């Protein structure tokens, strides 16, 4: 009996390292995955696992423990999600690279609390943000300031702006019905799966007039390049003490919705233009619009 117990409790044996097993997993998934997924999320995981000092594939708990100590935290947790999928696949009966899943009962720590504060860029900083984005146009003569300001004037999400086509314009309004994601490219639906018409104010129409019609897309530029450049420019401005926060592209949407409410646009109308529910607008924006100063009591 003791010998039998030891045999059943012996550590699982595997002929593959962590990185090798991951590559087998990717090779099989590549049949059903779109190219953009393989060149974004899966490539990121490949790089992270190549850096992992634990390459013994049977040591899944140690792999996850190492990953969870890395930064940025959100990226580490995302990689862990893929690694747990890898182990479920590897221990499946029809794959059987491992006789059992070593992370089946691994408990992920709670996600860190997110700051849900809606950041509204102050009026006096908007011009600084746009000028900073316009100052460098070496990427195929792209003016990222126009991309950002169009988001500011329409409250569109980054992916929705990237997916816009000239054919979506109808007079003084534009149809938002597609999304350009980082992982799946063009998708024929918005984030909320609802089409919506957004009015074009005079500044939005001026921006459209300044853009060349060299593509079916209004902004046929690399969305990832925009987000990366935006973050870098905001970091520089913040380090120089010129802006209060290291703003994100999504904060442009926050500004637009908040200014609509300040202008007296009904919440139901703002929600319709923004592609959100009235409850969401009320919860996140209704109390964050005016830049009040705390009185001394």
N, C-alpha and C positions, 0 to 999 in steps of 0.2 A: 504493500500500500504506500509506504513512504516514497518508493521509487516512482510509482505511477503518479503520485501527487507532484513530485518534482518535475516530471516530464510534462505534465499539463500546465505547470506554472512557469515553465521556461520562457525566457524572453523570445518574442517572435523574431524570425530570421527573414532578412530582406536582401535581395541582390542589388538594390538600387539605392543611390544616395537621395537626399531630399531634392536636390536640383534635377536629378535624372528622372525621378518619379513625377515631378512637376511638369517636365517636358513631355512625358508620355501623356499626362493628363491634358496638356494644351494641344498636343497633336490630335487627340481624339476629339476634343471640343472644337477644334478649328474647322471641322466639317460643317458645323451648324452655326458657328459664330461669324458675324460680319467682320470685315477687315479692320474697321476702326476700333472694334473691341480688342482685337489681337494686338494692335499697335498702341493701345493706351493702357487700359487696366492690366491686361495680362503681361504686357512688357514691364510694367512697373513691378508687379509681383515677382517676375523672373529676376529682376535686379536686386530686389530685397532678399530673396532666398539665396542668391549667389553670395550675398554678404553675411548670411547667417553662419555663425561658427559651429552650429550643430547640424551636421550633414548626415548623421545617422537617421535614416527615415523612420526607424522604429521609435525614435525618441520624440514623438509628436508633442507631448506636454512641454518638454524643454524648448522645442521650437516656438510654440506659442508664447511661452513665458519670455523668451528673448525678444520676440516681436513686440510684445506689449510694453517693453521698456524703451522702445525706440520712439523717435519723434520725426515728424509731427504726429500727435496722438491719433488724430482722425485717420490719417493715412495708415498708421500701424494697425488700427482696428479693422480697416477695410481689407488689408492684406490678410489678417487673421481669418476673415470671413472666407476668403478664397482658399486658404490653407485647410480650413475645416472641411470645405467641399472636397478638396483633394483627398483627405483621409477617408471621407465617406465613400468616395469613388474607389480608392485603392483597396478598401476592405469589403467591397461588394462581392457577392458570390461569383458573379461572372467575370470579375477582374482578378480578385484574390492575390494582389501583390502583397498584402498583409493579411494574416489570418483573422485579425480583429482590429477594430478602430481604437487606437490608443488615446484619442481625444473625445470619445463619445460622451464622457461625463465631465469634460473640462468646463468649468464655469467661468465665463468671461466676466471681468469686473464691470460694474456699472459704467456707462458712458459718462464722461465729465459733463457737468452742467454747462449748458450753452447760455451765452448772454443773449436774451431775447429782445434787448433794447433795440428799437428801430432807430438807426442812425440817420439823421437828416443833415445833409451838408449845409452849413450856414450860407446865406446869400453872398456874403463877402468872400467866401472861399470858392464858390462855383467857378468864377473866372480863372482863378489860379489853377484849379484842377484841369480845366479845358485847355488853357495855355500850355500847361506841362505836357499834356497829351499830344499837342500839336507841334511841340518843339523839335521832334525828331520824326522824319518821314522817310527814312532810308529803306523801310520794308516795302519794296515795290510801290513807292510813292503813296502809300496808304496814309490817310489822315485819320488817326484814331480819335481825334477830337470830334469829328463829325459823327462817328459811330456812337461815341459816348453822349453827345448832345442830342442825338435822335432818341436814344433811350430816355434821356432826361425830359424831352418834350412829350413823349408818348407813354411813359411808364412801362415800356415793354421789357420783358426779360431778355437777357443776353442772347439766348438761343433763338428766341422768337424774332429778334431783330436780324440776326444772321440769316434766318430762313426766309425773310421777306423777298418777294419778287416784284418786278415792275408791274406785272399783270394784276397784283393784289390791290393796286391803287384804283379808287373809284371816286373821281372828283376830289372833294375835300375830306375824304376818309380813306382808311386802308384796312384791309381784311387781315386779321391775325388768325391763322389756321394751321400753321406748321411750326416746327421746332427743330433747331439744329443742335443736337447733343454732342458732347465730347466723345461719347462711347459708341453711338450708333449712327452718327451723321444725320442726314435729313430724315425727319419723321413727319408723316402727314397728320399730325395732331399736336395740340399744345400740351403744356404740362397738365392742365386740368381737363383735357379732351373736349374743350368747348371753343367753338369759333367765336370771334367777336369783332365788331367794327370799332375802330378808334379814330376819332376826328383828328385831322391834321391842322395844327395852328399855323400861323404865318411863318414862324421860324422853322418848323418842320418842313414846310414846303420849300423854303429857301435852301435848306440842306439838300433836299432831293434835287433841286435845280443845279446845285454845285457838283453833283456826282456824275461821273461818266456812265453811259449806258453800254458798257462793254460786256455785260453778262446778263443772263436772265435774273440773277439775284441783284438786289439793290446794293448789298454789302457783301460782295464775293470774296471776303477776306477771312483769314484764319482766326477762328474764335479763340483758340487756345493762345495764339500770339497776342491777341487783344488783352485777354485777362492777365497774362504774364506781364506784358508791358505796363498795363494799368497799375498793377500791384507794385512794380518796381518804381514807377514814377511817384506813387503816393508815399512810398517808403522814403524817397529822397526829400519830398516836401515836408514830411513829418519830422524827419531828422533835422531839417533846417529850421523847424519851429514855425513853419508857415501855415500849417493846418492842424486842427485839433485831434484828428484821428487818422489812422492809416485806412482810408476809405477803400471800399470794394466796389466793383462794377454794379453790384446789386443795390448799393446805396443810392444810385441814380434813380432807380425805381421808387425807393422810399421817398426821395425828395419830390418827385412828380406827384405821387398820391397825396402827400402831405400838403403840397401847395394847392392842389385841387380843393381840398377840404377848407383850407384857409380862404380860398376864393369864393366859398359858399356853394360849391358844387354839392348837391345832395349825395349822401353816402351810397345810396342805391345806384346812382349814376356813376359815381367813381368806381364802385365795385364792378359794374358792367364794363367800363373801359379797361380796367386793370385785369379783368379775368379772375376776380376773387369773389367771395361771398360778402354780403354786407356785414355779416357777423365778424368776418376776418378783418375787414377794414376798420370796423368799430373797435375791435379788440386791440389791434396793433397800431393804428394810426390816429384815431380820433383824439387821443390825449397827447399826441407827440407833434402836433402841427406848429403851433405858435412858439417862438423862442422866448419864453418867459424868463424873467430874472427873479430869483428868490428874494423876497423882501426881508429886511432886517426888522425883527419884532422887538 
